[in-house]
Amino acid sequence: MRATTRTAGRTAGRTAGNAAVACAVALASGAAALAGTAAPAAAEPVSLTLGYHCVFPLLGPEPVSVEISTDVPKTVVSGQQVPGFTVDSVSTVGAGSTRGLAAVGSAKLDGTALAKASITVPDVPSGLAVPVTSKLDTTAVPAEGAFDVHARGTTVPLTFRKTGKGTIRVGDLVLTLTPSIGDGGPSGLGTFESECTQDPGQDDVLATFDVVDSAPASTHHDYTVRGTAAVKAGAGTVPLNGSLSTDIDPDIGNVTGALDLDPATGALKAWGFLPVTADVAFGRPATATGRLAGGALTADAALDVRVTSFAVFGLPVGGGDQCRTAAPADVPLDSGGPFDPALGGRLASTGFTLPPLQDCGVLTPLLGSFTAGPGNTADLTLTPKEQG
């Protein structure tokens, strides 16, 4: 998770730099840590930007804007405890704040921040306070320019008993800061506490989620993927290695997931005899949907296929960042027999079509003649990842 801090530039703002750093770290860590309490289902990225005013020594209230980004699961299983876990955050301190720290002789920065976040769930409709304390790493202050500060916070375990809608909100915070000089001694500010209040009129909802009964609840599985694809037109193969993340509804058997494949180099042949190497990338993770029925797994994945370079005897003949199939390749996959989600297994495609290439240079039609077309196959092995 990354938080970006922006402070108003003032000559008198030498103390604002100290608090602005911790403000962003505290809010980012607190909100993301709170989001993490909302359970082990597949998570989705969310982001939120909020404005605050923090009361600093000598200056009074100073404006601070914080951008929060994290992953929040859409469903939580009732009755299952979600253990506390660690959330890391990084704040980027602007050049103006750096000058403020340097003005009081600060060489490094330490401190903590108490974030006041809350969850509203059917168990506690009035809101459950979930304070999270984040510790700033000891951070060297450069002579000038922006720099990064890392912080870490840990949530408390939570269990939700009643089903229904949950809402995560980001609140105010309290900072305890100690800037120090080069020999390790305190700066002229010593250790001080600052309260930061959220500006009125903002939407402070980070995310919403559903608490569901354990009987219709989906199960989540992460796999390592190893395999190959055979390209019929090019009489060659391309490695297919990466990861697959899935959610399976045990009642109706629906499967949803994301197939994330690593870049690979394929060995092909033009016109059946001329050796060609193709550097292939797969864009963003492919959406995979399917069914687990009768013990067998079937799915479809839409692969965004890109070819960054074609080479004959090591000499480039086309490709590039824009070279790709005109549409995603629809790859049907089938276990061909029993598939145990807990153990993984084999998925194969007995025939899929690679769409024509586009934007690969002047030789695009020629390059497409030994890549595009039907009759391609794939063979994948899914191995469950160890849960850390």
C-alpha positions as CSV (number, residue, x, y, z in Angstrom):
1,M,0.0,0.0,0.0
2,R,1.2,3.5,-0.8
3,A,0.2,6.8,0.7
4,T,1.2,10.2,-0.7
5,T,1.4,13.2,1.7
6,R,1.2,16.8,0.4
7,T,1.6,19.8,2.9
8,A,1.1,23.5,2.3
9,G,4.4,25.2,1.7
10,R,5.1,27.9,4.3
11,T,8.3,29.4,5.6
12,A,6.8,29.0,9.1
13,G,6.0,25.4,8.4
14,R,9.1,23.8,9.8
15,T,7.1,21.6,12.3
16,A,4.5,20.7,9.7
17,G,6.9,18.4,8.1
18,N,7.3,16.2,11.1
19,A,3.5,15.7,11.6
20,A,2.6,15.4,7.9
21,V,4.9,12.4,7.6
22,A,3.2,10.5,10.4
23,C,-0.3,11.6,9.5
24,A,-0.1,10.0,6.1
25,V,1.5,6.8,7.5
26,A,-1.0,6.5,10.3
27,L,-4.1,7.0,8.1
28,A,-2.8,4.7,5.4
29,S,-1.7,1.9,7.8
30,G,-4.9,2.2,9.9
31,A,-7.3,2.1,7.0
32,A,-5.5,-0.7,5.2
33,A,-5.1,-2.7,8.4
34,L,-8.8,-2.2,9.1
35,A,-9.6,-3.4,5.6
36,G,-7.6,-6.4,6.3
37,T,-9.9,-7.5,9.1
38,A,-12.6,-8.0,6.6
39,A,-11.7,-11.7,5.8
40,P,-10.0,-14.2,3.6
41,A,-12.2,-14.1,0.4
42,A,-10.7,-12.8,-2.8
43,A,-9.8,-9.1,-2.4
44,E,-10.3,-6.1,-4.7
45,P,-8.3,-2.9,-4.9
46,V,-9.9,0.2,-3.4
47,S,-8.6,3.8,-2.9
48,L,-9.7,6.9,-1.0
49,T,-8.3,10.4,-0.7
50,L,-9.1,12.5,2.3
51,G,-8.2,16.0,3.6
52,Y,-7.2,16.7,7.3
53,H,-6.0,19.5,9.5
54,C,-3.4,18.7,12.1
55,V,-2.6,20.9,15.0
56,F,1.2,21.5,15.2
57,P,3.3,23.4,17.8
58,L,3.6,27.1,17.0
59,L,1.6,26.9,13.8
60,G,-1.9,25.7,14.7
61,P,-3.9,23.7,12.2
62,E,-2.1,22.7,9.0
63,P,-3.8,21.1,5.9
64,V,-2.7,17.5,4.9
65,S,-4.1,15.4,2.1
66,V,-3.8,11.6,2.2
67,E,-4.4,9.1,-0.5
68,I,-5.2,5.5,0.7
69,S,-5.0,2.4,-1.5
70,T,-5.4,-1.2,-0.3
71,D,-7.2,-4.5,-1.1
72,V,-10.5,-5.3,0.6
73,P,-12.4,-8.7,0.3
74,K,-16.0,-8.5,-0.8
75,T,-17.3,-11.2,1.5
76,V,-16.6,-12.3,5.1
77,V,-17.7,-15.6,6.6
78,S,-19.7,-15.3,9.8
79,G,-18.3,-17.1,12.8
80,Q,-14.8,-17.4,11.4
81,Q,-12.1,-15.4,13.2
82,V,-10.0,-13.2,11.0
83,P,-6.5,-13.1,12.6
84,G,-4.6,-9.9,13.0
85,F,-1.9,-9.4,10.3
86,T,0.8,-6.9,9.4
87,V,0.2,-4.0,7.0
88,D,3.1,-2.0,5.5
89,S,2.8,1.6,4.2
90,V,5.1,4.1,2.5
91,S,4.7,7.8,2.7
92,T,6.4,10.2,0.2
93,V,7.5,13.4,2.0
94,G,7.6,16.5,-0.2
95,A,10.6,18.8,-0.6
96,G,8.8,21.5,1.5
97,S,8.4,19.2,4.5
98,T,12.1,18.2,4.1
99,R,13.0,21.9,4.4
100,G,10.9,22.2,7.5
101,L,12.6,19.3,9.2
102,A,16.0,20.6,8.3
103,A,15.1,24.0,9.8
104,V,15.1,22.6,13.3
105,G,18.2,20.5,12.7
106,S,16.4,17.2,12.2
107,A,18.6,14.4,10.8
108,K,16.1,11.5,11.4
109,L,12.5,10.9,12.4
110,D,10.9,8.5,14.8
111,G,7.3,8.2,16.1
112,T,4.0,6.4,16.3
113,A,0.5,7.2,15.0
114,L,-2.8,6.0,16.4
115,A,-5.4,5.8,13.7
116,K,-9.1,5.9,14.7
117,A,-11.0,3.7,12.2
118,S,-14.3,1.9,12.5
119,I,-16.4,-1.0,11.1
120,T,-20.2,-0.9,11.0
121,V,-21.6,-4.4,10.9
122,P,-25.0,-6.1,12.0
123,D,-23.3,-7.2,15.2
124,V,-22.5,-3.5,16.1
125,P,-24.7,-1.2,14.0
126,S,-23.5,1.8,15.9
127,G,-19.9,1.1,14.8
128,L,-17.0,-0.9,16.2
129,A,-13.9,1.2,16.9
130,V,-10.7,-0.5,15.6
131,P,-7.7,1.6,16.6
132,V,-4.5,0.7,14.9
133,T,-1.1,1.9,16.1
134,S,1.6,2.2,13.4
135,K,5.3,2.6,14.1
136,L,7.5,4.7,11.8
137,D,10.8,3.2,10.9
138,T,13.7,5.4,11.9
139,T,14.2,7.4,8.7
140,A,17.1,9.6,7.7
141,V,16.1,13.1,6.5
142,P,18.0,14.1,3.3
143,A,19.4,17.6,2.8
144,E,16.8,18.4,0.2
145,G,14.1,16.9,-2.0
146,A,11.4,14.3,-1.3
147,F,12.0,11.1,0.6
148,D,10.0,8.0,1.7
149,V,9.0,6.9,5.1
150,H,8.0,3.3,5.9
151,A,5.5,2.3,8.7
152,R,4.0,-0.9,9.9
153,G,0.8,-1.6,11.8
154,T,-1.0,-4.8,13.0
155,T,-4.7,-5.4,13.3
156,V,-6.5,-7.2,16.1
157,P,-8.4,-10.4,15.4
158,L,-12.1,-10.0,14.7
159,T,-15.1,-12.3,14.4
160,F,-18.5,-11.3,12.9
161,R,-21.5,-13.4,14.0
162,K,-24.5,-11.8,12.1
163,T,-24.8,-11.7,8.3
164,G,-25.4,-8.5,6.4
165,K,-23.6,-5.5,5.1
166,G,-20.3,-4.1,6.6
167,T,-18.8,-0.7,6.1
168,I,-15.2,0.4,6.7
169,R,-14.7,4.1,7.6
170,V,-11.5,6.1,8.1
171,G,-11.5,8.5,11.0
172,D,-9.2,11.0,12.9
173,L,-5.8,10.2,14.4
174,V,-3.3,11.2,17.1
175,L,0.5,11.5,16.4
176,T,3.4,11.2,18.8
177,L,6.6,12.4,17.1
178,T,10.3,12.7,17.9
179,P,12.6,14.4,15.4
180,S,16.3,14.0,16.4
181,I,19.5,15.7,15.4
182,G,22.6,14.2,13.9
183,D,24.1,12.9,17.2
184,G,20.8,11.2,18.1
185,G,19.7,13.8,20.6
186,P,16.3,15.5,20.4
187,S,15.7,18.5,18.2
188,G,14.4,21.7,19.6
189,L,10.8,20.4,19.4
190,G,11.5,17.3,21.6
191,T,8.6,14.8,21.6
192,F,5.2,16.2,21.0
193,E,1.6,15.0,20.3
194,S,-0.6,16.3,17.5
195,E,-4.3,15.7,16.9
196,C,-5.5,15.5,13.2
197,T,-9.1,16.1,12.4
198,Q,-10.8,15.0,9.1
199,D,-12.1,18.0,7.1
200,P,-15.9,18.1,7.1
201,G,-18.1,17.2,4.1
202,Q,-16.0,14.2,2.9
203,D,-17.0,10.7,2.1
204,D,-14.9,8.7,4.6
205,V,-16.1,5.2,3.5
206,L,-13.1,3.2,2.4
207,A,-15.0,0.1,1.3
208,T,-18.1,-2.1,2.0
209,F,-18.3,-5.9,2.3
210,D,-20.9,-8.6,3.0
211,V,-20.9,-11.0,6.0
212,V,-22.3,-14.3,4.7
213,D,-23.3,-17.5,6.3
214,S,-20.7,-20.3,6.3
215,A,-23.1,-22.7,4.3
216,P,-23.2,-20.7,0.9
217,A,-19.6,-19.2,1.4
218,S,-17.1,-19.5,-1.3
219,T,-13.7,-21.2,-0.9
220,H,-10.5,-19.5,-2.1
221,H,-7.6,-21.3,-3.7
222,D,-4.2,-20.0,-5.0
223,Y,-2.2,-22.2,-7.4
224,T,1.2,-22.1,-9.1
225,V,0.8,-22.7,-12.9
226,R,3.3,-24.7,-15.0
227,G,2.7,-25.7,-18.6
228,T,3.0,-25.1,-22.3
229,A,0.9,-24.0,-25.3
230,A,1.4,-25.6,-28.7
231,V,1.0,-23.1,-31.6
232,K,-0.2,-25.0,-34.7
233,A,0.5,-22.4,-37.3
234,G,4.1,-21.9,-36.0
235,A,4.8,-25.6,-35.4
236,G,6.2,-24.7,-31.9
237,T,5.6,-24.1,-28.3
238,V,5.4,-21.3,-25.7
239,P,5.9,-21.8,-21.9
240,L,2.8,-21.0,-19.8
241,N,4.0,-20.3,-16.2
242,G,2.5,-18.1,-13.5
243,S,-0.3,-18.2,-11.0
244,L,-4.0,-18.8,-10.7
245,S,-6.2,-17.3,-8.0
246,T,-9.8,-18.7,-7.7
247,D,-13.0,-18.6,-5.7
248,I,-15.3,-21.6,-5.8
249,D,-19.0,-21.6,-4.7
250,P,-19.5,-25.0,-3.2
251,D,-23.3,-24.9,-3.6
252,I,-23.7,-24.1,-7.3
253,G,-20.1,-24.8,-8.4
254,N,-19.4,-21.4,-10.0
255,V,-15.7,-20.6,-10.4
256,T,-14.2,-17.2,-10.8
257,G,-10.5,-16.3,-10.8
258,A,-7.5,-14.5,-12.4
259,L,-4.8,-16.2,-14.5
260,D,-1.5,-14.3,-14.2
261,L,1.1,-15.6,-16.7
262,D,4.8,-14.7,-16.8
263,P,6.5,-13.3,-19.9
264,A,7.9,-16.2,-22.0
265,T,10.0,-17.0,-25.1
266,G,8.5,-19.3,-27.6
267,A,10.3,-21.4,-30.3
268,L,8.3,-21.3,-33.5
269,K,8.9,-22.1,-37.2
270,A,8.0,-19.9,-40.2
271,W,6.6,-21.9,-43.1
272,G,7.4,-25.1,-41.2
273,F,11.2,-24.8,-41.4
274,L,12.6,-21.3,-40.6
275,P,13.3,-21.1,-36.8
276,V,11.8,-18.0,-35.1
277,T,11.9,-16.9,-31.5
278,A,9.0,-14.9,-30.1
279,D,9.1,-13.0,-26.8
280,V,5.5,-13.1,-25.5
281,A,3.8,-11.2,-22.7
282,F,0.2,-11.6,-21.5
283,G,-0.8,-8.2,-20.3
284,R,-3.0,-7.9,-17.2
285,P,-4.2,-11.1,-15.4
286,A,-6.8,-12.9,-17.5
287,T,-10.3,-13.3,-16.2
288,A,-11.2,-17.0,-15.7
289,T,-14.7,-18.2,-15.2
290,G,-16.1,-21.8,-15.1
291,R,-17.8,-24.6,-13.2
292,L,-16.9,-27.4,-10.8
293,A,-19.6,-30.0,-11.4
294,G,-19.5,-33.8,-11.0
295,G,-16.0,-33.4,-9.6
296,A,-14.7,-32.1,-12.9
297,L,-13.5,-28.5,-13.6
298,T,-14.2,-26.5,-16.8
299,A,-13.2,-22.9,-17.3
300,D,-12.6,-20.2,-19.9
301,A,-9.7,-17.7,-19.8
302,A,-9.4,-14.6,-22.0
303,L,-5.6,-14.1,-22.7
304,D,-4.3,-10.7,-23.8
305,V,-1.4,-12.0,-26.0
306,R,1.4,-9.6,-26.9
307,V,4.6,-10.3,-28.8
308,T,7.3,-7.8,-27.9
309,S,9.8,-9.2,-30.4
310,F,10.2,-11.7,-33.3
311,A,13.7,-12.8,-34.2
312,V,15.2,-15.0,-37.0
313,F,18.7,-16.3,-36.2
314,G,18.8,-13.6,-33.5
315,L,18.0,-10.8,-35.9
316,P,14.8,-8.8,-35.0
317,V,12.1,-8.8,-37.7
318,G,9.1,-7.3,-35.9
319,G,7.1,-7.1,-32.7
320,G,7.1,-4.3,-30.2
321,D,5.1,-2.9,-27.2
322,Q,2.0,-2.4,-29.4
323,C,2.2,-5.8,-31.1
324,R,-0.7,-8.0,-30.0
325,T,-3.6,-10.1,-31.0
326,A,-6.5,-8.1,-32.4
327,A,-8.7,-9.5,-29.5
328,P,-8.0,-11.6,-26.4
329,A,-7.6,-15.3,-27.1
330,D,-10.5,-17.3,-25.6
331,V,-8.9,-20.4,-24.1
332,P,-11.3,-23.2,-22.9
333,L,-9.9,-25.4,-20.2
334,D,-11.0,-28.8,-18.9
335,S,-9.7,-31.1,-16.2
336,G,-10.7,-34.1,-18.2
337,G,-11.7,-35.9,-15.1
338,P,-11.9,-35.4,-11.3
339,F,-10.4,-32.2,-9.9
340,D,-9.9,-31.6,-6.2
341,P,-9.5,-27.9,-5.5
342,A,-7.4,-28.6,-2.4
343,L,-4.9,-30.7,-4.3
344,G,-4.8,-29.0,-7.7
345,G,-4.4,-31.0,-10.9
346,R,-4.3,-30.8,-14.6
347,L,-6.2,-28.4,-17.0
348,A,-5.9,-28.8,-20.7
349,S,-7.2,-27.0,-23.8
350,T,-7.7,-29.2,-26.8
351,G,-8.2,-26.5,-29.3
352,F,-8.3,-22.7,-29.2
353,T,-7.9,-19.9,-31.7
354,L,-5.2,-17.2,-31.7
355,P,-6.7,-14.0,-33.3
356,P,-4.7,-12.2,-36.0
357,L,-1.8,-9.9,-35.0
358,Q,-1.9,-6.1,-35.3
359,D,0.6,-3.3,-34.9
360,C,3.7,-5.5,-35.2
361,G,5.5,-3.5,-37.9
362,V,5.6,-3.7,-41.7
363,L,5.8,-7.5,-41.6
364,T,2.6,-7.9,-39.5
365,P,0.8,-10.0,-42.1
366,L,3.8,-12.2,-42.5
367,L,4.3,-12.7,-38.8
368,G,0.7,-13.5,-38.3
369,S,0.9,-16.3,-40.9
370,F,2.8,-18.5,-38.4
371,T,1.0,-17.4,-35.2
372,A,-2.7,-16.8,-35.8
373,G,-5.3,-19.4,-36.4
374,P,-7.2,-22.3,-34.8
375,G,-6.1,-25.7,-33.5
376,N,-3.8,-24.6,-30.7
377,T,-3.5,-26.6,-27.5
378,A,-2.5,-26.0,-23.9
379,D,-1.5,-28.2,-21.0
380,L,-1.3,-26.8,-17.5
381,T,-0.5,-28.2,-14.1
382,L,-2.0,-26.4,-11.0
383,T,-0.1,-26.8,-7.7
384,P,-1.6,-25.3,-4.5
385,K,0.5,-22.5,-3.0
386,E,1.4,-22.8,0.6
387,Q,-0.6,-20.4,2.7
388,G,1.7,-18.2,4.7
